[in-house]
Amino acid sequence: MTVARLEEVTKVYRVGDQEIHALAGVNLVIEEGEFVAIIGPSGSGKSTLMHLLGCLDTPTSGKMEICGKDLSRARPDTLALTRNREIGFVFQSFNLLSKLDVVDNIALPLVYSGVSAAERRSRATKTAESVGLGERLRNRPTQLSGGQCQRVAIARALVNNPRILFGDEPTGNLDSVTGKAILEMFCGLHASGKTVILVTHEQSVAETARRVIEIRDGKISREYAP
């Protein structure tokens, strides 16, 4: 099944009197179960492309279908509902809440899904254990290493069992050894059937994927299998 389809998609931002053309006629199809990396230099449009695929924004023109839904002109609440149900995000800066422990950070998406407190704790605990954090459940982010914080972020992204898992520069704040371990986790999640999309500017990270999409000047310049 196709999880993402973009047809002649453009994205234009207005900054004062100036128009910034971030994407220019992008066509892209991602199938369920793929492991895709999107790579490009700063300003190439790769982050804008991720924002569209991740239902954080809508295109200026063109058609955008995510998980079978036409979201080309979707309202913010519709986008938010799709994100919560279908998409998990892992960010470079972890984006954890410092006052919450591991379990409560992981459980946050379930709060917005209306899941009961008992069920949230149960599911968050099991997900934490699945990423190797079973002995850190009561720790807060300040008591964890960078790699452990990223594992919390991955668990939080997975707790709602999303169809698509995004990694936005997921190894950017990690040393090489820890970064390699995190990439191996993404590979394992792909092997288990998860659709994985990595956004990166690092060639070595991109080539962990099975398909690499290069973005330059708002257009797809090349696609290849590493």
C-alpha distance (Angstrom), angle and dihedral (degrees) to the residues before:
residue distance angle dihedral
M1 . . .
T2 3.80 . .
V3 3.82 111.9 .
A4 3.81 97.2 -179.1
R5 3.79 133.1 23.0
L6 3.80 126.6 174.4
E7 3.81 120.6 -175.4
E8 3.81 120.3 -169.1
V9 3.80 90.1 -30.3
T10 3.78 120.7 -177.5
K11 3.78 130.3 -179.3
V12 3.79 122.0 -164.1
Y13 3.81 124.4 -178.2
R14 3.78 123.8 -163.0
V15 3.80 117.2 -140.0
G16 3.78 106.4 -178.7
D17 3.80 105.4 -56.3
Q18 3.77 93.0 -20.0
E19 3.82 127.2 95.2
I20 3.81 118.7 -145.0
H21 3.79 112.6 -157.8
A22 3.82 101.7 -153.4
L23 3.82 97.0 167.8
A24 3.79 126.3 23.4
G25 3.80 118.7 -167.4
V26 3.81 100.6 -33.9
N27 3.80 119.2 -175.4
L28 3.79 116.6 -171.1
V29 3.80 139.1 155.2
I30 3.82 123.9 -168.4
E31 3.78 119.1 -172.7
E32 3.78 126.2 -148.7
G33 3.79 111.9 -88.6
E34 3.81 95.8 24.5
F35 3.81 124.2 135.2
V36 3.81 106.2 -144.6
A37 3.79 131.9 175.4
I38 3.80 123.1 -159.9
I39 3.80 112.4 -156.7
G40 3.77 134.8 178.0
P41 3.80 142.9 127.1
S42 3.79 123.7 -85.5
G43 3.79 110.2 -67.0
S44 3.80 94.1 19.7
G45 3.81 94.6 117.5
K46 3.80 98.6 -106.9
S47 3.82 94.2 122.9
T48 3.81 91.0 48.2
L49 3.79 89.0 50.8
M50 3.81 90.2 51.8
H51 3.81 90.6 49.3
L52 3.79 89.7 56.1
L53 3.80 96.3 43.7
G54 3.82 89.0 46.2
C55 3.82 93.5 50.9
L56 3.78 92.9 -116.5
D57 3.81 90.6 123.6
T58 3.80 143.3 5.5
P59 3.80 128.7 -122.7
T60 3.79 124.5 -100.7
S61 3.79 88.6 -131.9
G62 3.78 138.0 -7.6
K63 3.80 131.5 52.7
M64 3.82 126.9 -63.4
E65 3.80 122.0 -172.4
I66 3.81 120.0 -179.4
C67 3.82 120.7 -176.8
G68 3.79 91.2 -15.5
K69 3.81 96.4 -49.7
D70 3.79 125.2 114.1
L71 3.81 101.9 -130.5
S72 3.79 97.6 164.4
R73 3.81 92.7 121.2
A74 3.80 99.4 15.6
R75 3.78 122.3 154.6
P76 3.84 118.3 -115.5
D77 3.82 92.3 -106.5
T78 3.81 91.1 53.4
L79 3.80 90.8 49.8
A80 3.81 90.4 48.6
L81 3.80 92.1 51.7
T82 3.81 91.7 50.4
R83 3.82 91.2 48.0
N84 3.78 91.8 51.2
R85 3.80 95.0 48.0
E86 3.80 103.3 34.4
I87 3.82 110.8 22.3
G88 3.79 138.1 61.2
F89 3.82 123.3 -168.2
V90 3.81 130.2 -154.5
F91 3.81 113.5 -171.8
Q92 3.80 133.5 -161.8
S93 3.81 91.8 -119.9
F94 3.84 94.1 46.1
N95 3.85 92.5 -131.0
L96 3.81 93.6 -139.9
L97 3.80 123.2 160.0
S98 3.80 108.1 -114.6
K99 3.82 95.1 -150.0
L100 3.81 93.6 55.5
D101 3.80 126.7 77.1
V102 3.79 124.5 -127.5
V103 3.80 95.6 -87.1
D104 3.79 94.9 47.7
N105 3.81 92.5 47.3
I106 3.79 90.6 51.9
A107 3.81 92.0 46.4
L108 3.82 95.6 55.3
P109 3.85 96.7 98.1
L110 3.80 89.0 52.7
V111 3.80 90.8 57.8
Y112 3.80 89.3 62.4
S113 3.81 89.9 46.5
G114 3.80 91.7 58.7
V115 3.81 94.9 -116.1
S116 3.82 115.6 160.3
A117 3.81 119.3 -103.5
A118 3.81 93.5 -112.6
E119 3.79 92.7 49.3
R120 3.82 91.2 46.1
R121 3.80 91.9 54.4
S122 3.80 92.5 46.0
R123 3.79 94.9 49.3
A124 3.81 93.9 41.8
T125 3.81 91.3 50.4
K126 3.80 92.8 50.5
T127 3.80 91.3 47.4
A128 3.82 91.3 49.0
E129 3.78 89.9 52.1
S130 3.81 90.9 49.5
V131 3.83 90.7 60.9
G132 3.79 95.0 45.2
L133 3.80 100.5 -96.4
G134 3.79 99.3 114.1
E135 3.81 92.0 120.9
R136 3.81 94.4 46.6
L137 3.79 101.7 55.8
R138 3.82 96.0 120.8
N139 3.81 96.5 40.6
R140 3.77 122.0 108.2
P141 3.82 122.9 -136.4
T142 3.82 92.3 -98.7
Q143 3.81 88.3 60.8
L144 3.81 93.6 54.2
S145 3.80 135.4 79.0
G146 3.80 120.9 -116.5
G147 3.79 91.3 -100.9
Q148 3.79 91.6 50.2
C149 3.81 90.8 49.3
Q150 3.79 89.6 53.0
R151 3.81 89.7 50.2
V152 3.81 88.3 54.2
A153 3.80 88.5 51.0
I154 3.81 90.9 50.0
A155 3.81 91.1 48.9
R156 3.81 90.3 49.6
A157 3.81 89.3 51.2
L158 3.82 90.8 50.6
V159 3.81 101.3 42.3
N160 3.82 93.5 89.9
N161 3.82 90.8 47.5
P162 3.82 93.7 -121.0
R163 3.77 122.8 -162.7
I164 3.82 92.3 -134.9
L165 3.81 126.7 42.5
F166 3.82 117.2 -163.2
G167 3.77 124.7 -161.9
D168 3.82 112.7 -165.9
E169 3.82 104.9 -164.1
P170 3.83 86.9 -39.4
T171 3.82 94.5 178.2
G172 3.82 96.9 40.8
N173 3.82 95.6 106.1
L174 3.80 96.6 38.3
D175 3.80 134.8 89.0
S176 3.81 116.9 -110.6
V177 3.82 96.4 -98.7
T178 3.81 94.0 48.3
G179 3.80 91.1 42.2
K180 3.79 90.4 54.5
A181 3.82 90.4 52.0
I182 3.83 90.7 51.4
L183 3.81 91.4 49.7
E184 3.80 89.0 50.7
M185 3.80 87.7 55.6
F186 3.81 90.1 54.5
C187 3.80 89.4 49.3
G188 3.80 90.1 51.3
L189 3.79 91.8 49.6
H190 3.80 89.9 50.9
A191 3.80 90.1 49.3
S192 3.80 88.8 54.2
G193 3.81 89.7 57.5
K194 3.80 103.7 -92.0
T195 3.81 120.3 140.9
V196 3.82 105.4 -123.3
I197 3.81 127.3 -167.0
L198 3.82 119.2 -175.6
V199 3.81 122.3 -166.9
T200 3.79 113.2 -160.4
H201 3.79 146.2 141.0
E202 3.82 92.1 -145.1
Q203 3.80 117.3 96.8
S204 3.81 93.5 -154.5
V205 3.81 91.3 54.3
A206 3.81 92.6 46.4
E207 3.77 92.3 52.2
T208 3.79 90.3 60.7
A209 3.81 84.6 76.7
R210 3.80 127.0 78.9
R211 3.80 93.6 -126.8
V212 3.79 128.2 31.5
I213 3.81 123.4 -158.1
E214 3.80 116.0 -165.5
I215 3.81 118.3 -154.0
R216 3.80 123.3 -160.2
D217 3.79 128.4 166.5
G218 3.78 91.9 -8.4
K219 3.80 95.1 -54.5
I220 3.79 136.6 95.1
S221 3.79 102.4 -104.6
R222 3.81 98.7 178.1
E223 3.81 143.8 -3.4
Y224 3.79 125.2 -161.6
A225 3.78 145.1 154.1
P226 3.82 112.0 -116.3
